[in-house]
Amino acid sequence: MTNIGFIGAGNMGSAIMKGISSSSLCKDTALFAFDPSTEKVEALSEYGVGACSSEQEIMEKCKFVFLAVKPQIIEGVLEAISAYTTEETVIISIAAGIGDEFIAKKTIPEAKVILVMPNTPLLLGEGASALSRNDKVTDEEFDVVLNIFRICGKAAVIPKDKMKEIIAINGSSPAFIYLFAKGFIDYAASVGIDRAAAEELFTQSLIGSAKMITDSGNTIDELIKMVSSPGGTTLAGLDKLYEGNLTDVVKKCCESCTNRAYELSK
């Protein structure tokens, strides 16, 4: 039996616990959680999550410990668990911009650390999570955590020195996509189209377009050409996007996101 603990039972931590409890992993896993808000932990009891009264209790019971907290408070959490961290503890952090060196510095030099950048679609089992580890984590230990995120959506392993850069691509990108979607839906409403109908059509277009990228076998440039008839409506719209340097705006958006991640890590 593998004991997995969560410090923090907010939306993301709760979603991961629910994903584990509803999968085949639950047969060999015992889940525990601590959160200053006891109501959040109590709400997870129906998923077989045991309530703990402190960070210390989580650390003493569990080999795998998720730090499901915001970057702004993780330093205090690390200080609270440092005395109870051993060389066998596997710390899994989902705090954006926080590196493994920082975690080891605040706990023990030999800390086993796995960094995860999930995103909010994980709440629906459709997450896209990027994972990396330091050299203290064994392949077997890493596979345990990787499998958890695979049952919550898609998961990819990337070099740990790119964990800040990846935030814009999967961690923050849902917000950027939502804003893009809002622009289309707001336009539809402004010209008299029912907002609910526009939302249904555009969101399905997003889903379908994503599947075309993953399943069609065509490159993104080829897919753009497939929709763009010479002299047609799509090209007229694309011309305005090119005129506004959309790809450059997206690049600047990603760079700003990455820069903030580096600021948070200091």
C-alpha positions as CSV (number, residue, x, y, z in Angstrom):
1,M,0.0,0.0,0.0
2,T,1.4,3.4,-1.0
3,N,0.5,6.3,1.2
4,I,0.0,9.6,-0.7
5,G,-0.5,12.8,1.2
6,F,-1.7,16.3,0.2
7,I,-0.9,19.5,1.9
8,G,-3.6,21.7,0.5
9,A,-7.1,20.5,-0.5
10,G,-8.1,23.3,-2.9
11,N,-9.5,22.8,-6.4
12,M,-6.4,21.3,-7.9
13,G,-5.4,19.0,-5.0
14,S,-9.0,17.8,-4.6
15,A,-9.2,17.1,-8.3
16,I,-6.0,15.0,-8.2
17,M,-7.3,13.0,-5.2
18,K,-10.7,12.4,-6.8
19,G,-8.9,11.2,-10.0
20,I,-6.8,8.7,-7.9
21,S,-9.8,7.5,-6.0
22,S,-11.9,6.8,-9.1
23,S,-9.1,4.9,-10.9
24,S,-7.5,1.5,-10.6
25,L,-4.7,3.2,-8.5
26,C,-7.0,3.4,-5.5
27,K,-6.6,-0.4,-4.9
28,D,-3.0,0.1,-3.8
29,T,-3.2,3.7,-2.5
30,A,-4.1,5.3,0.8
31,L,-4.9,9.0,0.5
32,F,-4.4,11.6,3.3
33,A,-4.9,15.4,3.3
34,F,-4.3,18.4,5.5
35,D,-5.7,21.9,4.9
36,P,-6.2,24.7,7.3
37,S,-9.8,24.6,6.1
38,T,-11.0,21.4,7.7
39,E,-14.3,21.6,5.7
40,K,-12.3,21.0,2.5
41,V,-10.8,17.9,3.8
42,E,-14.0,16.6,5.3
43,A,-15.7,17.0,1.9
44,L,-13.1,14.5,0.5
45,S,-14.0,11.7,3.0
46,E,-16.5,10.2,0.5
47,Y,-13.5,9.6,-1.8
48,G,-11.6,7.7,0.9
49,V,-9.3,10.5,1.9
50,G,-8.1,10.4,5.5
51,A,-8.0,13.7,7.4
52,C,-4.8,14.8,9.0
53,S,-4.5,17.5,11.6
54,S,-1.1,19.0,10.6
55,E,1.7,19.0,8.0
56,Q,3.7,16.9,10.4
57,E,1.1,14.1,10.4
58,I,1.1,14.1,6.6
59,M,4.9,13.8,6.5
60,E,5.0,11.0,9.1
61,K,2.3,8.9,7.3
62,C,3.2,9.4,3.7
63,K,6.1,8.7,1.4
64,F,4.6,10.8,-1.5
65,V,3.6,14.3,-0.4
66,F,1.9,16.7,-2.8
67,L,2.3,20.4,-2.0
68,A,-0.9,21.6,-3.6
69,V,-0.6,25.2,-2.5
70,K,-0.1,28.6,-4.2
71,P,3.5,29.8,-4.9
72,Q,3.0,32.7,-2.6
73,I,2.7,30.5,0.5
74,I,4.9,27.5,-0.4
75,E,8.0,28.9,1.5
76,G,6.0,28.7,4.8
77,V,4.8,25.2,4.0
78,L,8.4,24.1,3.2
79,E,9.6,25.5,6.5
80,A,6.8,23.6,8.3
81,I,7.7,20.3,6.8
82,S,11.5,20.6,6.8
83,A,12.0,18.9,10.1
84,Y,10.0,15.9,9.0
85,T,11.4,15.5,5.5
86,T,13.6,12.4,5.0
87,E,15.7,11.1,2.2
88,E,12.8,8.7,1.4
89,T,10.1,11.4,1.1
90,V,9.1,12.3,-2.4
91,I,7.9,15.9,-2.5
92,I,5.6,16.8,-5.4
93,S,5.1,20.5,-6.0
94,I,2.4,22.0,-8.3
95,A,3.4,25.6,-7.3
96,A,4.2,27.5,-10.5
97,G,7.7,28.8,-10.8
98,I,9.1,27.1,-7.8
99,G,12.3,25.0,-8.6
100,D,13.6,21.8,-7.0
101,E,16.7,23.6,-5.7
102,F,14.5,26.0,-3.7
103,I,12.6,23.1,-2.2
104,A,15.8,21.3,-1.3
105,K,17.2,24.4,0.2
106,K,14.2,24.9,2.4
107,T,13.9,21.2,3.5
108,I,16.9,18.9,3.2
109,P,19.8,18.9,0.6
110,E,19.0,15.3,-0.4
111,A,15.3,16.0,-1.0
112,K,13.6,14.0,-3.7
113,V,11.6,16.5,-5.7
114,I,9.1,16.2,-8.6
115,L,7.8,19.4,-10.2
116,V,4.4,19.4,-11.9
117,M,2.8,22.1,-13.9
118,P,-0.9,21.0,-14.3
119,N,-3.8,23.1,-15.6
120,T,-7.4,23.6,-14.6
121,P,-9.0,21.3,-17.1
122,L,-7.6,18.6,-14.8
123,L,-10.7,19.4,-12.7
124,L,-12.7,17.6,-15.5
125,G,-10.2,14.8,-16.0
126,E,-8.9,16.6,-19.1
127,G,-5.6,18.1,-17.7
128,A,-2.4,18.7,-19.5
129,S,0.4,18.3,-17.0
130,A,4.2,18.8,-17.5
131,L,6.5,16.9,-15.1
132,S,10.2,16.9,-14.2
133,R,12.3,15.5,-11.4
134,N,15.6,16.0,-9.8
135,D,18.3,13.2,-9.8
136,K,17.3,11.9,-6.4
137,V,14.0,10.5,-7.6
138,T,14.1,6.9,-8.8
139,D,12.4,5.8,-12.0
140,E,9.9,3.7,-10.0
141,E,9.0,6.7,-7.8
142,F,8.6,9.0,-10.8
143,D,6.3,6.5,-12.5
144,V,4.0,6.5,-9.6
145,V,3.5,10.2,-9.9
146,L,3.4,10.2,-13.7
147,N,0.7,7.6,-13.7
148,I,-1.4,9.8,-11.4
149,F,-1.4,12.6,-13.9
150,R,-2.0,10.3,-16.8
151,I,-5.3,9.3,-15.3
152,C,-6.2,13.0,-14.9
153,G,-5.6,13.7,-18.6
154,K,-2.4,13.9,-20.6
155,A,1.1,14.1,-19.1
156,A,4.5,14.9,-20.6
157,V,8.0,14.7,-19.2
158,I,10.2,17.7,-19.9
159,P,13.6,18.9,-18.7
160,K,13.5,20.5,-15.3
161,D,15.2,23.7,-16.6
162,K,12.2,24.3,-18.9
163,M,9.5,24.1,-16.2
164,K,9.1,27.8,-16.1
165,E,8.9,28.2,-19.8
166,I,6.2,25.4,-20.1
167,I,3.8,27.3,-17.8
168,A,2.6,29.5,-20.7
169,I,2.1,26.5,-22.9
170,N,-0.1,24.4,-20.6
171,G,-0.5,26.0,-17.2
172,S,-1.6,29.5,-18.1
173,S,-2.8,28.9,-21.6
174,P,-6.4,28.0,-20.7
175,A,-6.9,31.6,-19.6
176,F,-5.5,32.8,-22.8
177,I,-7.8,30.5,-24.8
178,Y,-10.8,31.6,-22.8
179,L,-10.1,35.2,-23.6
180,F,-9.8,34.3,-27.3
181,A,-13.1,32.5,-27.1
182,K,-14.7,35.4,-25.4
183,G,-13.8,37.7,-28.3
184,F,-15.6,35.4,-30.8
185,I,-18.6,34.9,-28.6
186,D,-18.9,38.6,-27.8
187,Y,-18.7,39.4,-31.5
188,A,-21.5,37.0,-32.2
189,A,-23.7,38.6,-29.5
190,S,-22.9,42.1,-30.9
191,V,-24.4,41.2,-34.3
192,G,-27.5,39.6,-32.9
193,I,-26.6,35.9,-32.6
194,D,-27.8,34.1,-29.6
195,R,-24.9,34.0,-27.1
196,A,-25.6,30.4,-26.0
197,A,-25.7,29.2,-29.6
198,A,-22.5,31.0,-30.4
199,E,-20.8,29.6,-27.3
200,E,-21.9,26.0,-28.3
201,L,-20.6,26.4,-31.9
202,F,-17.3,28.1,-31.0
203,T,-16.4,25.7,-28.1
204,Q,-17.2,22.7,-30.4
205,S,-15.0,24.4,-33.0
206,L,-12.2,24.6,-30.4
207,I,-12.6,20.9,-29.6
208,G,-12.8,19.8,-33.2
209,S,-9.8,22.0,-34.2
210,A,-7.7,20.5,-31.4
211,K,-8.6,17.0,-32.6
212,M,-7.6,18.0,-36.1
213,I,-4.2,19.0,-34.8
214,T,-3.7,15.7,-32.9
215,D,-5.4,13.2,-35.2
216,S,-5.4,14.5,-38.8
217,G,-1.8,13.9,-39.6
218,N,-1.5,17.4,-41.0
219,T,0.7,20.2,-39.8
220,I,-0.8,23.3,-38.4
221,D,0.1,25.3,-41.5
222,E,-1.5,22.7,-43.6
223,L,-4.7,22.8,-41.5
224,I,-4.9,26.6,-41.9
225,K,-4.6,26.2,-45.7
226,M,-7.4,23.6,-45.6
227,V,-9.8,26.2,-44.3
228,S,-8.5,29.1,-46.4
229,S,-10.1,29.3,-49.9
230,P,-8.4,31.9,-52.2
231,G,-10.3,35.2,-51.9
232,G,-12.6,33.8,-49.3
233,T,-13.9,34.8,-45.9
234,T,-11.2,32.9,-43.8
235,L,-8.4,34.7,-45.6
236,A,-10.0,38.0,-45.1
237,G,-10.1,37.3,-41.4
238,L,-6.6,35.9,-41.3
239,D,-5.3,39.0,-43.0
240,K,-6.4,41.1,-40.0
241,L,-4.8,38.7,-37.6
242,Y,-1.5,38.8,-39.5
243,E,-1.9,42.6,-39.7
244,G,-2.2,42.7,-35.9
245,N,0.9,40.4,-35.5
246,L,-1.1,37.8,-33.6
247,T,1.7,35.3,-33.3
248,D,4.0,38.1,-32.0
249,V,1.4,39.1,-29.4
250,V,1.2,35.4,-28.4
251,K,5.0,35.2,-28.1
252,K,5.1,38.4,-25.9
253,C,2.3,36.9,-23.8
254,C,4.3,33.7,-23.2
255,E,7.5,35.6,-22.5
256,S,5.7,37.8,-19.9
257,C,4.3,34.6,-18.3
258,T,7.8,33.1,-18.2
259,N,9.4,36.2,-16.8
260,R,6.9,36.2,-13.9
261,A,7.7,32.6,-13.2
262,Y,11.4,33.5,-12.8
263,E,10.5,36.4,-10.5
264,L,8.4,34.0,-8.3
265,S,11.3,31.6,-8.0
266,K,13.7,34.1,-6.4
